[in-house]
Amino acid sequence: MKKGTITAVAFLTTLTLLLASCAGEGDSERSQSASDLDSAPDFEVTTIDGEIISLEQSLADGKPVVVYFMASWCSTCARNWPVISEVYPEYEDQLTFVAVSIDPTDSEDVIRQLSADRDFKFPATEGKPQLMLDFGVTGQATTVGVDRDGNIVFKKPGQAISASEYRDLFTGLLN
């Protein structure tokens, strides 16, 4: 295959994934139960503030991990950002949190501007659609919790989550 064809195929595949995730934004799939735990994929990302966040390091530090899959244009995500900004500072010393864009066009500059405009109080990183696939996530506005043993204990897909629900999720990971 020619380089241009490969690039076009990669772009169309990513576009298809993004469109499919938009269609499911309002879906209310159930959370994963403790009886069907999956190991979380190892990952390492660099936030817009230059912080390196990795599953391996967080687990070595004895901290559970929360990954929030988002996109700059996601309306449900926009409802969750202020809630995460309210709740995350209460838990930042006890768990690792990172918001990861699923959109490859959400560059570091785009996420940096979004973070400034929306006053994010949590770490965020540019578009990393492969990480979404690695976690088995099908759309944006999905919150994934990984326990201290590296197991995915919940996936809350495509929904707005209240502050009390986030507190319950975060506290559940810590207990």
ChimeraX commands (.cxc) that place a marker at each C-alpha (Angstrom):
marker #1 position 0.00,0.00,0.00 radius 0.5
marker #1 position 1.11,3.53,-0.67 radius 0.5
marker #1 position 1.76,5.89,2.24 radius 0.5
marker #1 position -1.20,8.13,1.28 radius 0.5
marker #1 position -3.53,5.13,1.21 radius 0.5
marker #1 position -2.34,3.96,4.63 radius 0.5
marker #1 position -2.87,7.45,6.04 radius 0.5
marker #1 position -6.37,7.61,4.55 radius 0.5
marker #1 position -7.27,4.19,5.96 radius 0.5
marker #1 position -5.97,5.19,9.41 radius 0.5
marker #1 position -7.94,8.44,9.27 radius 0.5
marker #1 position -11.15,6.71,8.20 radius 0.5
marker #1 position -10.77,4.07,10.91 radius 0.5
marker #1 position -10.31,6.76,13.57 radius 0.5
marker #1 position -13.24,8.76,12.17 radius 0.5
marker #1 position -15.45,5.67,12.26 radius 0.5
marker #1 position -14.53,5.04,15.91 radius 0.5
marker #1 position -15.26,8.64,16.82 radius 0.5
marker #1 position -18.63,8.63,15.05 radius 0.5
marker #1 position -19.56,5.36,16.70 radius 0.5
marker #1 position -18.66,6.80,20.09 radius 0.5
marker #1 position -20.80,9.89,19.46 radius 0.5
marker #1 position -23.79,7.71,18.69 radius 0.5
marker #1 position -23.42,5.98,22.05 radius 0.5
marker #1 position -22.99,9.12,24.12 radius 0.5
marker #1 position -26.37,8.78,25.81 radius 0.5
marker #1 position -26.20,5.01,26.25 radius 0.5
marker #1 position -26.42,3.78,29.79 radius 0.5
marker #1 position -24.41,0.57,29.67 radius 0.5
marker #1 position -24.02,-0.98,33.09 radius 0.5
marker #1 position -20.81,-0.88,35.07 radius 0.5
marker #1 position -18.58,-3.90,35.05 radius 0.5
marker #1 position -19.13,-6.13,38.06 radius 0.5
marker #1 position -16.38,-7.36,40.33 radius 0.5
marker #1 position -16.92,-10.92,39.10 radius 0.5
marker #1 position -15.69,-10.16,35.57 radius 0.5
marker #1 position -12.60,-8.11,36.29 radius 0.5
marker #1 position -10.15,-7.48,33.49 radius 0.5
marker #1 position -6.55,-6.43,33.93 radius 0.5
marker #1 position -6.01,-2.85,32.90 radius 0.5
marker #1 position -3.61,-2.27,30.03 radius 0.5
marker #1 position -0.33,-0.71,31.01 radius 0.5
marker #1 position -0.04,2.87,29.80 radius 0.5
marker #1 position 2.05,5.98,30.16 radius 0.5
marker #1 position 0.94,9.46,29.15 radius 0.5
marker #1 position 2.36,12.93,29.54 radius 0.5
marker #1 position -0.13,15.55,30.65 radius 0.5
marker #1 position -0.38,19.06,29.29 radius 0.5
marker #1 position 1.54,20.14,32.40 radius 0.5
marker #1 position 4.42,17.76,31.64 radius 0.5
marker #1 position 3.54,15.22,34.34 radius 0.5
marker #1 position 4.14,11.59,33.39 radius 0.5
marker #1 position 1.32,9.31,34.52 radius 0.5
marker #1 position 1.63,5.56,34.20 radius 0.5
marker #1 position -0.36,2.63,35.46 radius 0.5
marker #1 position 2.83,0.85,36.51 radius 0.5
marker #1 position 4.05,3.76,38.66 radius 0.5
marker #1 position 0.66,4.38,40.21 radius 0.5
marker #1 position 0.32,0.73,41.21 radius 0.5
marker #1 position 3.90,0.74,42.55 radius 0.5
marker #1 position 2.86,3.73,44.69 radius 0.5
marker #1 position -0.17,1.75,45.92 radius 0.5
marker #1 position -2.65,4.08,44.25 radius 0.5
marker #1 position -5.73,3.11,42.26 radius 0.5
marker #1 position -6.20,4.83,38.89 radius 0.5
marker #1 position -9.12,6.61,37.27 radius 0.5
marker #1 position -9.01,7.31,33.54 radius 0.5
marker #1 position -11.64,9.64,32.12 radius 0.5
marker #1 position -12.01,9.33,28.34 radius 0.5
marker #1 position -13.22,12.60,26.84 radius 0.5
marker #1 position -13.19,14.79,23.75 radius 0.5
marker #1 position -13.02,18.56,23.48 radius 0.5
marker #1 position -16.36,18.68,21.62 radius 0.5
marker #1 position -18.25,16.26,23.90 radius 0.5
marker #1 position -21.32,17.83,25.54 radius 0.5
marker #1 position -21.56,15.14,28.23 radius 0.5
marker #1 position -17.88,15.62,29.03 radius 0.5
marker #1 position -18.51,19.35,29.38 radius 0.5
marker #1 position -21.09,18.57,32.09 radius 0.5
marker #1 position -18.60,16.28,33.89 radius 0.5
marker #1 position -15.54,18.58,33.85 radius 0.5
marker #1 position -16.75,20.96,36.58 radius 0.5
marker #1 position -17.86,18.01,38.72 radius 0.5
marker #1 position -14.46,16.30,38.33 radius 0.5
marker #1 position -12.77,19.64,39.09 radius 0.5
marker #1 position -14.81,19.84,42.30 radius 0.5
marker #1 position -14.24,16.26,43.48 radius 0.5
marker #1 position -10.76,15.29,42.27 radius 0.5
marker #1 position -8.80,17.66,44.57 radius 0.5
marker #1 position -10.32,15.83,47.56 radius 0.5
marker #1 position -8.70,12.57,46.34 radius 0.5
marker #1 position -5.59,13.65,44.43 radius 0.5
marker #1 position -3.19,12.42,47.11 radius 0.5
marker #1 position -4.89,9.03,47.30 radius 0.5
marker #1 position -5.45,8.05,43.68 radius 0.5
marker #1 position -4.14,8.79,40.21 radius 0.5
marker #1 position -6.52,10.51,37.79 radius 0.5
marker #1 position -6.05,11.50,34.18 radius 0.5
marker #1 position -8.44,12.73,31.52 radius 0.5
marker #1 position -7.47,11.39,28.10 radius 0.5
marker #1 position -8.97,12.68,24.87 radius 0.5
marker #1 position -10.13,10.04,22.42 radius 0.5
marker #1 position -9.88,12.48,19.50 radius 0.5
marker #1 position -6.52,12.49,17.70 radius 0.5
marker #1 position -7.16,16.09,16.62 radius 0.5
marker #1 position -7.29,17.18,20.27 radius 0.5
marker #1 position -3.67,18.30,20.29 radius 0.5
marker #1 position -1.78,19.39,23.39 radius 0.5
marker #1 position -2.58,23.02,22.47 radius 0.5
marker #1 position -6.31,22.25,22.12 radius 0.5
marker #1 position -6.45,20.48,25.50 radius 0.5
marker #1 position -4.30,23.17,27.14 radius 0.5
marker #1 position -6.73,25.88,25.92 radius 0.5
marker #1 position -9.75,23.78,26.95 radius 0.5
marker #1 position -8.22,23.26,30.39 radius 0.5
marker #1 position -7.65,27.00,30.79 radius 0.5
marker #1 position -11.13,27.91,29.50 radius 0.5
marker #1 position -12.89,25.32,31.69 radius 0.5
marker #1 position -10.54,25.69,34.69 radius 0.5
marker #1 position -9.63,22.00,34.93 radius 0.5
marker #1 position -8.40,21.01,38.39 radius 0.5
marker #1 position -7.26,17.60,37.12 radius 0.5
marker #1 position -4.54,16.26,34.82 radius 0.5
marker #1 position -5.41,15.98,31.12 radius 0.5
marker #1 position -3.65,14.83,28.00 radius 0.5
marker #1 position -3.98,15.19,24.25 radius 0.5
marker #1 position -5.83,12.79,21.98 radius 0.5
marker #1 position -4.81,9.16,22.45 radius 0.5
marker #1 position -7.45,7.03,20.67 radius 0.5
marker #1 position -5.33,3.88,20.98 radius 0.5
marker #1 position -5.61,4.06,24.77 radius 0.5
marker #1 position -9.39,4.07,24.42 radius 0.5
marker #1 position -9.16,0.90,22.36 radius 0.5
marker #1 position -6.69,-0.69,24.78 radius 0.5
marker #1 position -9.17,-0.16,27.63 radius 0.5
marker #1 position -12.08,-1.51,25.58 radius 0.5
marker #1 position -13.89,1.81,25.80 radius 0.5
marker #1 position -16.41,2.57,23.06 radius 0.5
marker #1 position -16.99,6.28,23.54 radius 0.5
marker #1 position -16.21,9.54,25.25 radius 0.5
marker #1 position -17.47,10.58,28.69 radius 0.5
marker #1 position -16.43,7.18,30.02 radius 0.5
marker #1 position -14.91,6.86,33.48 radius 0.5
marker #1 position -12.78,3.77,34.15 radius 0.5
marker #1 position -11.57,2.72,37.59 radius 0.5
marker #1 position -8.54,0.49,38.16 radius 0.5
marker #1 position -7.92,-0.95,41.63 radius 0.5
marker #1 position -4.54,-1.26,43.37 radius 0.5
marker #1 position -4.12,-4.74,41.84 radius 0.5
marker #1 position -4.41,-3.38,38.30 radius 0.5
marker #1 position -7.94,-4.68,37.67 radius 0.5
marker #1 position -10.63,-2.66,35.94 radius 0.5
marker #1 position -13.41,-2.52,38.54 radius 0.5
marker #1 position -15.81,-0.17,36.78 radius 0.5
marker #1 position -16.56,1.45,33.45 radius 0.5
marker #1 position -19.17,4.20,33.52 radius 0.5
marker #1 position -19.77,4.93,29.82 radius 0.5
marker #1 position -21.21,7.99,28.17 radius 0.5
marker #1 position -23.07,9.64,30.99 radius 0.5
marker #1 position -23.04,12.70,33.19 radius 0.5
marker #1 position -22.01,11.75,36.73 radius 0.5
marker #1 position -22.85,13.75,39.85 radius 0.5
marker #1 position -20.34,14.82,42.48 radius 0.5
marker #1 position -21.73,12.30,44.96 radius 0.5
marker #1 position -21.44,9.52,42.36 radius 0.5
marker #1 position -17.80,10.44,41.68 radius 0.5
marker #1 position -17.11,10.48,45.41 radius 0.5
marker #1 position -18.67,7.02,45.71 radius 0.5
marker #1 position -16.59,5.72,42.78 radius 0.5
marker #1 position -13.35,7.20,44.11 radius 0.5
marker #1 position -14.01,6.04,47.68 radius 0.5
marker #1 position -14.87,2.56,46.41 radius 0.5
marker #1 position -11.48,2.33,44.72 radius 0.5
marker #1 position -9.75,3.33,47.93 radius 0.5
marker #1 position -11.50,0.73,50.09 radius 0.5
marker link #1:1,2 radius 0.2
marker link #1:2,3 radius 0.2
marker link #1:3,4 radius 0.2
marker link #1:4,5 radius 0.2
marker link #1:5,6 radius 0.2
marker link #1:6,7 radius 0.2
marker link #1:7,8 radius 0.2
marker link #1:8,9 radius 0.2
marker link #1:9,10 radius 0.2
marker link #1:10,11 radius 0.2
marker link #1:11,12 radius 0.2
marker link #1:12,13 radius 0.2
marker link #1:13,14 radius 0.2
marker link #1:14,15 radius 0.2
marker link #1:15,16 radius 0.2
marker link #1:16,17 radius 0.2
marker link #1:17,18 radius 0.2
marker link #1:18,19 radius 0.2
marker link #1:19,20 radius 0.2
marker link #1:20,21 radius 0.2
marker link #1:21,22 radius 0.2
marker link #1:22,23 radius 0.2
marker link #1:23,24 radius 0.2
marker link #1:24,25 radius 0.2
marker link #1:25,26 radius 0.2
marker link #1:26,27 radius 0.2
marker link #1:27,28 radius 0.2
marker link #1:28,29 radius 0.2
marker link #1:29,30 radius 0.2
marker link #1:30,31 radius 0.2
marker link #1:31,32 radius 0.2
marker link #1:32,33 radius 0.2
marker link #1:33,34 radius 0.2
marker link #1:34,35 radius 0.2
marker link #1:35,36 radius 0.2
marker link #1:36,37 radius 0.2
marker link #1:37,38 radius 0.2
marker link #1:38,39 radius 0.2
marker link #1:39,40 radius 0.2
marker link #1:40,41 radius 0.2
marker link #1:41,42 radius 0.2
marker link #1:42,43 radius 0.2
marker link #1:43,44 radius 0.2
marker link #1:44,45 radius 0.2
marker link #1:45,46 radius 0.2
marker link #1:46,47 radius 0.2
marker link #1:47,48 radius 0.2
marker link #1:48,49 radius 0.2
marker link #1:49,50 radius 0.2
marker link #1:50,51 radius 0.2
marker link #1:51,52 radius 0.2
marker link #1:52,53 radius 0.2
marker link #1:53,54 radius 0.2
marker link #1:54,55 radius 0.2
marker link #1:55,56 radius 0.2
marker link #1:56,57 radius 0.2
marker link #1:57,58 radius 0.2
marker link #1:58,59 radius 0.2
marker link #1:59,60 radius 0.2
marker link #1:60,61 radius 0.2
marker link #1:61,62 radius 0.2
marker link #1:62,63 radius 0.2
marker link #1:63,64 radius 0.2
marker link #1:64,65 radius 0.2
marker link #1:65,66 radius 0.2
marker link #1:66,67 radius 0.2
marker link #1:67,68 radius 0.2
marker link #1:68,69 radius 0.2
marker link #1:69,70 radius 0.2
marker link #1:70,71 radius 0.2
marker link #1:71,72 radius 0.2
marker link #1:72,73 radius 0.2
marker link #1:73,74 radius 0.2
marker link #1:74,75 radius 0.2
marker link #1:75,76 radius 0.2
marker link #1:76,77 radius 0.2
marker link #1:77,78 radius 0.2
marker link #1:78,79 radius 0.2
marker link #1:79,80 radius 0.2
marker link #1:80,81 radius 0.2
marker link #1:81,82 radius 0.2
marker link #1:82,83 radius 0.2
marker link #1:83,84 radius 0.2
marker link #1:84,85 radius 0.2
marker link #1:85,86 radius 0.2
marker link #1:86,87 radius 0.2
marker link #1:87,88 radius 0.2
marker link #1:88,89 radius 0.2
marker link #1:89,90 radius 0.2
marker link #1:90,91 radius 0.2
marker link #1:91,92 radius 0.2
marker link #1:92,93 radius 0.2
marker link #1:93,94 radius 0.2
marker link #1:94,95 radius 0.2
marker link #1:95,96 radius 0.2
marker link #1:96,97 radius 0.2
marker link #1:97,98 radius 0.2
marker link #1:98,99 radius 0.2
marker link #1:99,100 radius 0.2
marker link #1:100,101 radius 0.2
marker link #1:101,102 radius 0.2
marker link #1:102,103 radius 0.2
marker link #1:103,104 radius 0.2
marker link #1:104,105 radius 0.2
marker link #1:105,106 radius 0.2
marker link #1:106,107 radius 0.2
marker link #1:107,108 radius 0.2
marker link #1:108,109 radius 0.2
marker link #1:109,110 radius 0.2
marker link #1:110,111 radius 0.2
marker link #1:111,112 radius 0.2
marker link #1:112,113 radius 0.2
marker link #1:113,114 radius 0.2
marker link #1:114,115 radius 0.2
marker link #1:115,116 radius 0.2
marker link #1:116,117 radius 0.2
marker link #1:117,118 radius 0.2
marker link #1:118,119 radius 0.2
marker link #1:119,120 radius 0.2
marker link #1:120,121 radius 0.2
marker link #1:121,122 radius 0.2
marker link #1:122,123 radius 0.2
marker link #1:123,124 radius 0.2
marker link #1:124,125 radius 0.2
marker link #1:125,126 radius 0.2
marker link #1:126,127 radius 0.2
marker link #1:127,128 radius 0.2
marker link #1:128,129 radius 0.2
marker link #1:129,130 radius 0.2
marker link #1:130,131 radius 0.2
marker link #1:131,132 radius 0.2
marker link #1:132,133 radius 0.2
marker link #1:133,134 radius 0.2
marker link #1:134,135 radius 0.2
marker link #1:135,136 radius 0.2
marker link #1:136,137 radius 0.2
marker link #1:137,138 radius 0.2
marker link #1:138,139 radius 0.2
marker link #1:139,140 radius 0.2
marker link #1:140,141 radius 0.2
marker link #1:141,142 radius 0.2
marker link #1:142,143 radius 0.2
marker link #1:143,144 radius 0.2
marker link #1:144,145 radius 0.2
marker link #1:145,146 radius 0.2
marker link #1:146,147 radius 0.2
marker link #1:147,148 radius 0.2
marker link #1:148,149 radius 0.2
marker link #1:149,150 radius 0.2
marker link #1:150,151 radius 0.2
marker link #1:151,152 radius 0.2
marker link #1:152,153 radius 0.2
marker link #1:153,154 radius 0.2
marker link #1:154,155 radius 0.2
marker link #1:155,156 radius 0.2
marker link #1:156,157 radius 0.2
marker link #1:157,158 radius 0.2
marker link #1:158,159 radius 0.2
marker link #1:159,160 radius 0.2
marker link #1:160,161 radius 0.2
marker link #1:161,162 radius 0.2
marker link #1:162,163 radius 0.2
marker link #1:163,164 radius 0.2
marker link #1:164,165 radius 0.2
marker link #1:165,166 radius 0.2
marker link #1:166,167 radius 0.2
marker link #1:167,168 radius 0.2
marker link #1:168,169 radius 0.2
marker link #1:169,170 radius 0.2
marker link #1:170,171 radius 0.2
marker link #1:171,172 radius 0.2
marker link #1:172,173 radius 0.2
marker link #1:173,174 radius 0.2
marker link #1:174,175 radius 0.2
view
